[in-house]
Amino acid sequence: MPDPKLNELIEALAEALRPHLERSEPARRAARALGEWLVSVSDAAGGESGVGEIPASRPSDAARSPEPASAAPVPAARSAPAFSDPSARRGIVPLRIGDATVHVPVAGTTLEIGRARQTAQEEEENASSDEARHAPPIDLSLVERRSRLKAESCRVYLERRAAMGVDALREHELTQRMSAMIAEAKSQTNCFLWVFFRERTPPPDATVERIGVAYEALAEAAALVRDADEAGGERLASCMALMAWASSALLQGMRLTWLKDPDIDQDEAHQWLRAESARRSIYLPRHMRLDDPAELGEAPEILAQVRAALRELQAEKDAAARIEQAFKTIRYHVRRIGDGAGPIETRDRQKIVESIDRLLAEGVPASDPRFAASIPAPLATALMEQSGGSTAAVFRAAAARGSAEPEDEEQVDAGPPREWSERVLRVRDLLRGRRMVVIGGERRADAVERMVDAFALDGVDWVSLPEHGSGAPMRAPIFRAETAIVVALIRLAGHLHVDEARECAAAAGKPCVSAPAGYNPEQLAEAILTQASGQLSQGARAT
């Protein structure tokens, strides 16, 4: 006679394992091996072939097809005979199958069951450790592509539901589109379009629609963070905060679905943010903890803000390209003119003046050192005499900077300002009486003096490192208790030294700021407030 409890167990196991088996060939192989093992155990316990046999089942790829189909029934297994050994016990042992863990009833002595549980726990810990050690780095471009496909799957699913029984032609077109999307998902790594899965019922349409928007927001945020990271500058922290918001909103949406495992794109986005914010010493104030969740209903607002940030970043990139092109035009016509000792062609002068006017319109100040780098002082003096207004101011500044012949453009910035800006004073309140470590370039006494004056520092440890030398000299000053912050001069330090400084600062619990614009206190203040004000404020409160 069939054992109802055993049948119930088999059906529960089939329901729990089916989603994992659909997505993982290793899980299917493990399930088949488990079935064979259970058969052998039943044979040995009952002394007859076939007792307790569980048929192996291989779910086909049709399980992901958008066409409706009914689930195959699981045959009932015959009950196994009772054990005659009075010392035998029954217990539950966890068994890892692929990326899932199931609990299997076993029989034996108390000692044997305990050893089986201990072995299973050790194997699971070893498997988790191996996965973490050999896991490939998270690819935000892959997160973006998969999230866009999932967002589209939500839209197509809703459109097909609306067309069913109303527009047969449209329904057929959308069914074909779903099949093509499933094929595309299979071609990508770990991409599962759960909303098309025929054996589970998606949440209500309004929820599916919001989840689709949340996927779109995460995809756009991943693209935004990648672009901001490549562009450098101060936008990365705010872009990462938007990505954290989008990831948290998607997490809340996925909790309304039938899925039990985390969505891989939401999970990888969160893990990337945790790792990179720590490595770069960027403080993300919201939506990185379970007790600070976003709301799924915020997804449209998140998407709008991410797209606005993308437009702003693109506008900056376009402006930077126009500025670079204008300076190239100036340098080209300067080479045609020479040093200005001879006659100046009207066309060359006109092109230089037009390019200067475009740069001023883009917001480039007349004192920008790139003018002096592009226009020699004698030529600037000659052109100044033929110009007026703001154009003459550019030539005047270029002539003055060129005649000063500074060592580098940082020396030009070394003159003391009449008074420090409000942002410098805000940083002064955070750093007063403590020390700063500077990585990159050669120590400059005048620049150190200005930093100490601007931020009321106790001192500056400027670590000068050979290009391919060891970064060991930076460790001691970074770990010094009096050190409040580490500044990496991006233009003057090697990439390996910058990465090592970030890792060392993270280990010491100190913020590490990337300063792409130089070591003028005003520029440093901007970088510090953008990248580390939150962490410095927390440290000040703790102190």
N, C-alpha and C positions, 0 to 999 in steps of 0.2 A: 504494500500500500504506500502511496506517496506520503511523504512527511510534509504537512502544510508549513511548518516553521522553516524547513529547509528550502521549500519552494519560495517562501517569502524572502528568505535570505538571498537566494539566487537572483530573484527579480530585483531586489534592492541593489545588489552588486552590479547587475547589468545596467540599471539606470544610472548609478554613480559613475561607472567606468565609461559608458558609451561616449560622452563628449571628449574624453581624453583619448580614447581609441580612434575617434574620427580624425584627430589632429596629429597623431604621433604614430609613425610606423614602429619605433622601438617599443612603445606601449603595447601595440598589437602583438609583437613578438613575445613580450613578457607575459601577456595574458594567455597566449597559446601555451607557453612553457608552464605557467601556473596550472592550467587545466590538465596538462599531462602529469604534473607532479601530484595533483590532487587525486587523479585516477590511480597512480601508483600507490599512494598512501591508502586509499580505500581498498585496493586489491590486497595489500599486505595486511590490513586490519581485518578484512572480511574473509580472506582465504579463497576468494572466487573472483573471476575476471568480470569486469564491468560494473562492479558495485559502486554506486555513487558517481558514475561517470558524468562529467560535465562536458557537453560538446563545445569544441572550439568554434568561435565565430569570428569572421573577418569582415568588419563593416566595409562596404564598398564606397567609392567616391560618390555614388549616387546619393549618399546621405546628405551631401551639401547641395544637391540640385534644388532649384527653386520649385520644381514640379512637386505637387503634393503626393505623398505616399504614406502608407501605414507602416508602423514599426513591426519587424518580424518578431513573433512570439518566441520566448525562451522555453525550450522543452523542460518539463519537470524532471528532476533527478530522483532516482530511487533512494529510499532511506538506507543509511549504512547501519549495520548491526551494532548493538551496544557492546561496549568493551567489557570483558569479563574481569580484567585486572582491577581489584578493589583500590589499588593505589593511584589509578589513573584519574586525572582531572581534565576539565575542559577550560580553555582560556582563549583570549583574543590577542593576536600578535599583529602589529602593524607591518604591512608589506608595501614597499615602494615599487610602483609600476610606472616607468617613464617619469613624468613630472608630477605624478599623483601618488598619494598614499592611501591604501585601503586597509581595513582591519579584517583579518581572516581568523575564523575559529579553528583551533587546533586542540588535540588531545595529548595527554602525557602526564608525567608526574609534575608536581609543583616545581621541582628543580629544573626539569627539562623546559617547562613553559617559561620560567624565569630566564634561562639561558637564551631561549629563542627570542624573547623580547629584547634582551641586552644586545644580542647580535644584530637584530633588526635596527635598533637605535644607533649602534655604531656604524652600520652600513649607510644609514640615512645621513648621519653627520658627515661621514667621509664623502658621500655623493654630493652633499651641499657644499662642502669645502672645495671639492674638485671643480664643481660648476663655477664657484666664485673665482677660483684661481685661473681657470682657463676661459672665462667668459670674455668674448671680444669686446672692444670698446664700443660704447653706445654711439650709434651713427644718427645724428639728428636729421640728416637728409632722408634716411629710411623711415624714421618716425613721421616725418612730414608726408612722404608718399603714401604710407599705409593709412595715416589718419585721413588724408584726402579721399582715398578709396572708400574708407568706412563711412565718411560723411556722405559721399555719393550713394553708397548702398542704402543708407537710411532714407534718402530722398526717393530713390528708385522704388524701394519697398512700399513707401506710402503712395506713390503714383500708381503702382500696379494694383494695390488694394482698392484705390479709388476707381480704377478702370474695370475691375472684375465685374462681369455681368452687365456692364454698361456700354463699354466700347471694346469689342472683341479684337479689332485690329490693333488698337493701342495696347491692350493687354498682351497680345502676342509680341509686339515690338519690345515691350518692357521685359517680358520673360526672356527674350533673346539677349537683351542687354544684361540681365542678371546672370545668365550663363557665361557671357563674356567676362563679366566682372569676377565671377568665381574662378575662371581660368586665370585671369590676371592675378588674383590673390594667391593662387597656388604657385605662381611663378616667383613670388616674393617670399622672403624669409619670415616665417612665423606670422603669416597674415590670415586671419580667420574672420570671415564676414558673418558674424553670429546672427544678424537680423534675418538672413536668408535661411537659417538652419530650420529644416522642416519639422523636426521633432520637438521643438520648443515654441512656445507662444511668446512673441515679443510683447513689451509693455504697451500701454495705450498709445494711439497715434500721436497725441500731443507730446508725450514723453519721448517717443522715437524722434520726433522733429527736433526737440531741444537737444537730445543727445547728438544728433547730426550736426547741429550748430556748434556744440561743444567740441566735436571732432575737428570741425573746420577751424575753430579758434585755436586749437592746439597745433594744427598743421601750420597755420599762418604764424603763430608764435614761434614755432621751431625755425621757420624760415627767417623771421625777424632776428632771432638771437644769432643765427649763423651769419647773417649780413652785418649785424652790429659788431660781432666778434672780428670779422674780417676787416671792417672799416676802422676799428680801434676807437679811441676817444672815450667819451664819458657816458654814452648811451647804453652800454651793455648792462649795467645794473638795473636800470628801469625796464629794459626789454626782458631780462630774466625774471623780474617781478611779474610782468604780464604773463609770461609762460607758466609761472607757478600758479597764478590765478586760473588760467585755462585748464591746467592739469587737475587742480582741485575740483573745479566745477565738473569736469568729465568724470572724476572719481565718484562724485555724488550721483551722477546720472547712471553709471554702471551698476550701482547698488540697487537700482530699480529694475534691473533686468534679471534673467534667470541664470546668468553666468555666476559661477562661484569663484573662479580664479580671477586675478587682476587682469585688466586689459593691458597687453604688453606695451602699447604705445604710451598710455598714461603712466604705467609703472616705470618705463625707461626714461620718460621725460622727467619724472620726479627724481629718479636716481641720478640722472645727469646734473640736475640742478643742485642736488645735495653735494655731489663730488666737486663740481666746478665752482660753486660759491665758496666752499671751504678752501679750495686750491688758490683761488684768486682773491681771497679775503673780501668777498662781497657779501654784505648783509642783506638778506631777504626778509623783510619784516612780517609778511603775511603769507598764509596759505601753504606753509611747509610742514604743518603739524596736523594730526588728526583732530585735535581740539580747536583748530582754527580753520574750519572748512569754508569753501566758497559755496554758492548755491547754484544748482543747475539752471535756475531761472535767470541767472546773470550772464549766461552764455552769449546772447545777442550783444549785450553791452561790452563784454570782453572782446568779441570779434570786431566790433566797431573801433575800440581803442587800439587793438593790435593793427588793424588796417590803417588807422590814422598814423600810428608810429612808423609803419612801413612807408607811407607816403612821405613823411618827414625825413626819414633816413634816405630815401631815394632822392629827394630834393637836395639834401646835403651832398650826396654823391655826385649828382648832376652839377651842382654849383662848384664842387671841387674840381671836376673835369673841365668846366669852363675856365676856372681860374688858372689851372695848369696850362691850358691851351693858350690863354692870353699871355702868360709869362714866356711860353715858347715862342710866340710871335715877337715879343719884345727882344728876346735874345737873338732871334734870327736877323732882325733888322739892325740890331746893334752890331752884329758881326759884319753886316754889309757896310755900315758906316765906318767902323774902326774906332780909334780913340777920340775922334771928334776934332783932330787937328786940321783936317782938310774940309772941303765943302760938304755939306750935308744935303743929300737928295731930299727933295720935298716929300716924295712918296714914302721914304723910310721914316722920316720924322712924323708924317701923318699917321702911319701904322702904329708907331710907338705911342703917340698921344691917344689914338683911338683905343688901343689895348689898355692903357692906364685908366682911361675913363670907364671902360667896362669893369676893370678890377675895383675901382672906387665904388661903382654902382653895386657890385657884389658884396660890399662891406669890408673890403681889404683896406686897412688904414694906410695913410701915406707914409707912416713910419715903418711899414713892414720890411724886415731885413731882406726879403727876396727882391725888392726893387734895387737895393744897393748891390746884391749879388748878380743882378742881370745887367745893370747899367754902370759902367766905369765912372769914377768921380769926374775926370776931365770932360767926358761926354755929357754927364748929368749937368755940369756947370754950364756947358755951352747950350744945352737945350733949355735950361732954366731961364737964360737970358732972352729966349724967344717965346716964352710961355707965360701964362698968368693963372691966377686962381688956384684951384686944388691941384692942377697938373704941375704948376710951378712948385707947389709944396712938396710933391713927390720928388721932383728933381733936386730940390734943396736938401731934403732928408737923405737922399741917396748920395749926394755930393758930400754931405757932412759925415755920414757913416763911412763912406769910402776913404775919405782923407784921414779918418781916425785910425784906419788899419787895425782893427781889433784882432785878437788871436782867433776867436770864433764868435759866433753869434750870441753865445751865452755871455761873453764879456760885454757886449753891447747892452745887455739887460742889467748890468751890474750897478748902474747908477742908482743911488738911494732915492726912493720916492719921497715926496713931501709928507705924505701920510698914508698909512696902510688902509686898505679897503675893509669893508664890513666883514667880508668872507675871511680875510686873513685874521681879523680879530676873533672871529668865531673859532677858528682853528687854534688860535692862541689860548683860548679858554680851555680847549680840550688837551693841549700838550704842555701847558705851563709847568716849568720846573722839571720836565722829564727829558729824555734823550731821543734822538732820531738816528736811524741807521740809513745811510745812502749807499746804494749799490750801482756802480757803473761810472766810467770815466775816471779822470784824475782829480784828486782833492784840490779845491780852490779856496784859499783862505778868505778871499773877499766874499765868495758865495756862502761859505759857512757862517761868516759874521752876519750876513744879511738874514740867513735862516734863524740864527739864534735871536737876533733882534726882532724879527717879525713874529716868531712864535713863542718868545720868552722861554727858550729851551735852556736846559742845563748844559747841553753840548750836542755835537753832531759827530757820529762815527762814520766817516766816509771811507768805505772799503773799496780800494782800487784793485781790480783783478786782471791778470793777463787774459787775452782773448781765449786761449785754450788751456788756461791754468785751472787749478783746483779751486773750488768755492769754499774750502774749509775755513779760510780766514773770516768769513762772514758769520760763522756759527756763534762764536763767543759774544760779540757785541749784540747779536739778535737775542740771545738767551739771557742777557744781562737784565736784572730785575728793573733797572731804571729805564730801560728801553720801552717806549710807548708805541712806536710805529716804524715800519720799514718802507723805504721808498726806492723803487727800482726805476732807474733812468733808462727807458726803453731804447732811446737813440744811442746811448753810450755803453750799454751792457749787452753781452751776448745772450742769445735766447736760452742757452743752457743755464747760465748764471741767473737769469731772471726766474726760470722755473725752479731752480734750486733755492733761491731766496724765498719764493712763495711757499715751497714745502717746509723750509726751515722755520719761517714765520708761523705757519699753521701749527707746526709741532710745538712752538713756544707760546702759542695762544696770542700772537700779536698780529694786527692787520698788516697786510702788504699791499701797497698802493703802486699801481703802474702810472708813471709820469711820462707821457709821450711828448709833452711840449717843452721840457727843459726843467731847470731848477730855480727859476725865478720864483720868489715866495708867492706871488699872486697866482702863478700857474700851479704851484704845488698846493696851495689852499684849495683851488678848484678841484684838483684830483682827489685830495683828502676828503673833502666834504661829499663828493659824489660817490666815492668808493668805500669810505670807512667811517663816516660820521656816526652811524648807528653803533658799530662795535666800540668805537672810542667812547661814546656816551655811556654805554653799558659799563665799560671799564672804569670810567670816572665815578659812576654811581656806586660800583662795588668798592672802589677805593675809599 
